[in-house]
Amino acid sequence: MRKFLPSALAAVAVTTALLTLPTGTAAAQSTACSTAVDLINAANTANNGTLDDAAQKDLANKLLAVNASGPDRDAITAFAKSLLDDNVTDMNAAIAKFNTACA
């Protein structure tokens, strides 16, 4: 069974990432993370909050193309691969990793 990324889950992930960002300039969100958040938000908006298989694959491919390195790359890749993996039914681990790296 293919999982769906409901709008509430995506909104919580993105909102959590954005709300936990430091307000100072010393630890600003990376360009890669910002791009990934923008891609996730755009996919969520374009698909009315529910990503079907095609939308998940499209988002995953876009995320995998983001120019990132280190922990950002690992987190973005883990999130993208979770979208592609039919055996993943719970995105919580990928979301947590993404939020940790990109917050």
N, C-alpha and C positions, 0 to 999 in steps of 0.2 A: 504494500500500500504506500503510495506516495504521500509525503507530508505536505502540508500547506503552511505557509508563513503568514498567519493572520495579521491583520493590521495592528491589532493591539500588541502583539509580540514584537513586531518590527518597531512600532512607535515607542514601546518601552525600551527596547535596546538602544535606539537612536537617542531618545530623550535622556536615558541614563548616561549615555556617553557624553552628551552635550551638557547635562547638568553637573556632571562630576569634573568637568574641565576646570583647571585652576583659572582664576581671574587675572592673574599676573601674566606678564609676557615671558617669564623665565621658563615656563614649561608649556608652551603653546602646542596645540594639536598639530601634528605633522600634515604636510600637504597630502600625503598618501591616505591618511585616515580621513581627512576632510573630503577628499575625492570619494572614498568608499562610502562615507555617510551620505553624501550627495547622491551617489548611485542607488543606494538602498532606498532613500526617500523618494527618488524619482520613480523607481520600479514600483514602490508601494502606491504612490499616487496614480501612476499610469494604469495600474491594475485594480484600482478601487479597493486596495487593502488586502487582497488575496492573490497570492502568486500561484498560478497553475504551473504544470511541469515546464511548459515552454518559457514562461516568464522567469522561473527559477534558473533554468539553464542559461537564459540570456543574461540575467544578473550575475550568475556565477562566472560566466566568461568575461564579462566586463570587469568584475572584481579581480580576476586572475590577471588581467591586462594592466592593472594599476601598477605604476612604477613605485615600488616600496622596497624597503630592506629591513633586516633585523626583525625585532619583535612585531613591528607593524606588518611586514610581509607575512610572517608566520600566522598572525591573527586573521588577516584578510584572506589568506589562502585557506585556513581552517574553516572560516565561515563559508567561503565559496565551495569548498569540497563537501561541506555538510549539505549545502543546497543540492549538489549533484548526486549524493549518495542515497540510493533508495532504502538502505538499511537504517539511515538516521531518521528517527521519528521525533526526536526531541532536540531542538536547537539551543537549549540552555547552555550547554558547555561551549559551543562555538560563540554564542552571544557574550558569555562571560569573558572568554579569551579576547574577543574583539574589544569589549568595553575596557578591559584591563590595559590592553596595549594602546588603545586610542583615546583614553581619557587623560 
